[in-house]
Amino acid sequence: MTDKELLARVEEYAKKLCEQYTQVPGLWAHTQMVRECALKLAGIEKADPLMVEIAALLHDIGKDNEHGRQDHAVRSHDRSEQYLKNIDWLLKKLNSG
């Protein structure tokens, strides 16, 4: 899987979850702004832009209509971890780094 294909998969997943959260409209737009800022910071800090972009895309996927924002960071972590475990390439890259 190429970086571009990986990013497309993560983006599709994150967008789907963000658009399901209807309590606060605009979560996907917010995620896009975070993504843009995170990539700028990655350049300044010389961080891996792919890892930073993936983290930005997944940072709010724990917000849902049942729980809202409460404990969304924990749910975002858990959902991200579960999703990323299915992408063997990414885990290998993270572990090698």
N, C-alpha and C positions, 0 to 999 in steps of 0.2 A: 504494500500500500504506500503510495506516495504521500508526502506531507500535505499536498493539496487535497487529495482524496480523504485523508484523515480529518483535516480541518472541515471539509464539507460534511462529513458524517457527524462530527461533534456539533457543528453549527445547526444542522437539521434537528438533531436531538434536543439541543438547548432551546431552539426557537419553538419547537412543539410544546415543550413544558412551559415556557414563558407565556405563550399565547393561551394556554389553558387556565392560567391564573387571572381571573377576571376581577378580583377585588380592587386591584389598582391597575387601571389601564396604562399601557405604555411600558411594561416591564421589558419587552424586547427592545424598544428604543433606548431604554436606560442601559441595557446590556451592551448595545452597540456603542454607546458613549463610553462606557467603562472599557470596552475593547480598544477603542481608539486611544484613550488616555494610557492604557496599560502598554500598548505597543510603543507609544512615544517614550514612556519610562524605560521600557526594555532596551530601546536604543541608547538612551542616556547611560543606563546602568550596565550595558553590555550583557544583558540576560538573553537566554534562548527565546527568541520571539515566538516560536511555535508553542512552547510550553506556556508562555505568558498569555498568548491569545486563547489557548484552550482553557486556562484557568479563568480568564475573564468571561468567556462564554458560559462557563458552568457555575459561576460564583453565586447566582441567585436561583438555581433550579429547585431549591428546597422550599421556595414560596409556593403555597398551594391554597386552594379555596377552603379546605378543611381547617388548616392551622394558621393561615395568613403568614405574617412575618415571624410569629413566635417560634423561636428555635430554628429558624430557617437555615442558619449557618450549619447546624448539625445535620439537618436533612440534606442540604446541598452537598456536604461532604460525603454523606452516606450514598446518595444517589450518584454522585460523580464517581466515587470509588467503585460502586457496583457496575456502572456503565463502562468505565475504563478497564476493568478487569477483562472485559470481553474484547478489548483491543490489545492483543498481545504485543504488537510492535511498540506501542506507546509505553507500556510497562517496562519493556526491555530498555528503551531509551532512558526512561526515568531512573532505572536502577543502574545504568552504566555511567550516569552523569556526575 
